[in-house]
Amino acid sequence: MLTFNMRVAREFRKLIDERVEPLMEAVIGGQLSKSDYRHRAGQIRGLQEAPDLLAEAISICEGKDRE
């Protein structure tokens, strides 16, 4: 059985994947200016880092030490 935190993290990951997909398609398409490419690549990287931050926040709230 999944805990509430595990369910939230799983749904959070799904939402992130939904946001990343169109950004990736635009980047892969190759029709972006250098500025737009860098902006979207930065958005993708930030979204990909978000689950790690969520996991860290959950750990802190559960009283576990930061890694």
N, C-alpha and C positions, 0 to 999 in steps of 0.2 A: 504494500500500500504506500502510495506517495504522500509525503507530508505536504502541508500547505506551501511551504517554501519551495519544495521541489516542483510542485505544480506551477507556481508562479514563475520560477526560473525556466521551465519548459515552455510555457506560453510566451514569456519574454523573448526567448530564442526564436520561436516561430515568427513573432512580430518583427524581429530584427531581420530575419531571413526575407520576409516579405518586402521590407524596405530596401534591402541590399540588392535584390534581384534586378529591379529596373535600373539602378545605378550601374551595376555590372554590365548590363546589356548596352547601356550608353557608352561606357568606357570601351568595351570590347568592339563595339561598332566602328570605332575609330574616326568618327565624324565630328569630334569635339575640338575646340581650340585648346591650346596648351593650358590656358587659364581655367577653362571649364574642366579639362581632364584632371588637373591638380585638385580642383575643388571637389569634384566627385570622388576622386581617389581618397581624399582626406575624409569625406563623409563615410565612405566604406570602412576605412580603418577605424574611425571613431565608433561606428556601430559594431564592428567586430570586437572591439575592446569592452563594450558595455557589459556583456555577460560576466566577464571576469570581475568587473567592478561590482556587479550585483551579488555575485557569490561572496566577494569580500565583505560587502555590507551585511549580508545575511549572517556570515560567520561572526562579525563584530557584534551584531544584535543578539546572537545566541551566546555571547560571552567567550568565544574562542579567540585565541591570540591571532594577531595579524601575521601573515606569512611574509 
